[in-house]
Amino acid sequence: MLREDDIRNAAARRRNLLFLTQRFLADNGFYQAAEALKNEARLPAEEYELCDNIDLDSIYLEYASYYHLKFGKYPKIVRKLKPTVKLEVNAKTKSKTKNTLTHTTSATQAELPPAEPLTNPGDLELTVKKVESLSSIGSASTIVASSSTGNIGGEENRGSALIRLQEIEHPAGAVAAADGLLNQQDWQNLAELVKTTIMRDELKLTWTDMCGNASAVEIVKEAVLTPLKYPQLFANGLRPWKSVLLHGPPGSGKTLLAKILYAETRNQVTFFNVTSSVVVSKWRGESEKIMRILFHMAQKHAPSIIFFDEIEGLTSRRDRPSDHESSKRFKNELLQLLDGMEQQMSSVFVLASSNLPWDIDDAFLRRFEKKLLVQLPNAIERALLIGKQLPIMLAVTKEQIELLVRISEHFTGDEIRLACKEIAMQMIRRATRVSRADEKKEEAVSLQQAFEQIKPLSLKLMKRHLQWQDGHGS
């Protein structure tokens, strides 16, 4: 005997399904059907309405992703019906039907056995089965000739219905099917969100602003600029670098390299600057959709660059017990997208930066064709950086520059910038200070003090980055 809770839950399920179906019909333009369902089912529209984050299509896609994660393939919801032949045999039409079945195309006649007289309906049924088997090979004219007009219309209606169902079916990773997904309203909203990651700022940066790290700059140029200038070099199966991981201490210039790459290719390449706030969603399954749309749009806007800053936050190890199921699903989706780039994502370059490459899962590390260490500036490069960053109105001697270069050993480029900014702020403080009339002595700007108050972080991290580069770099 059913309990009251079971009856109540069944009624709630039935009501929810009816609301989902009614909304689906209305969203797809079947307004009369939606209104008829609403009236016939007596849906209390004044009491209930669907939540904003739920619809029939999203439920279907969630089930498809769950099924694919569990069984390694997407579920089959519909299957094509086999063609059927209905023949009405009576005393008046038996001879006519016999003549119709034996009258086939030349190709079919070559394979049919010699026609025999039909003595009973059983022989007629056997002959029809033979014709059906031949029609599956390519001789469908026999069945069409023997089918009635009503059956033909039914087959056309079923064919159009199957095509429409296939258009909304969840794709098996193919890029062509993603166009159908973007026709859905919820996917269009996510596509608008992904468009916000496309950079359109005007940055006045050049390759000369990157001091040092010539090897990293050269690899990035090979991956992006060389295919643009010399596409004929990659016409015979040779492909440029598809993915590069930059790692190093904070402030070493990884993000600066990405900014320079954007500034140098602004009018030629679409640049996607991806952050965690865009791709991580609280709704179940939405993060995976955002990643799929991101890579799909990157291909449609190719040549394009996808830049992941601090990628270790998205690609941490999957064997951690604290990881939630949604995080694992997101990482699996990203792995599939990165792995499929060689076959599908043509003219798309993935650039990523990380301060903690040892926290990245090994499967993601394999996807990056190049793993490069962004080195600290040497003495000559530090002298160039100090000369660029010091205030123009400040006169410094050669001996002072040499002193600052020695003090700034193990400094990153950003730490040198901070020290030079402190010198500039000292000059501003002196210029804005209200001094007494009898006080004419001016305080000298302390260059050495400004550099000595910076405590370089690379002293602890650079050794570990060097060890990781020896074991995993390329």
ABEGO torsion letter per residue (X at the ends): XBBAAAAAAAAAAAAAAAAAAAAAAAAAGBAAAAAAAAAAAGBBAAABBBBAABBAAAAAAAAAAAAAAAAGBBBBABBBBBBBBBBBBBAAAAAAAAAAAABBBAAAAAABBBBBBBABAAAAAAAAAAAAAAAAAGBAAAAAAABBAAAAAAAAAAAAAAAAAAAABBBAGBAAAAAAAAABAAAAAAAAAAAAABBABBBBBBAAABBEGAAAAAAAAAAAAAAAABAAAAAAGBBBBABBBBBEBBGAGAAAAAAAAAAAAAAABBBBBBBAAAABBABBGAAAAAAAAAAAAAAAAOBBBBBBBGAAAAABBAABAABBAAAAAAAAAAAAAAAAAAAABBGBBBBBBBABAAABBAAAAAABABBBBBBBBBAAAAAAAAAAABBAABBBBAAAAAAAAAAABGBBAAAAAAAAAAAAAAAAAAAABBBBAABABBBBBBAAAAAAABBBAAAAAAAAAAAAAAAABX
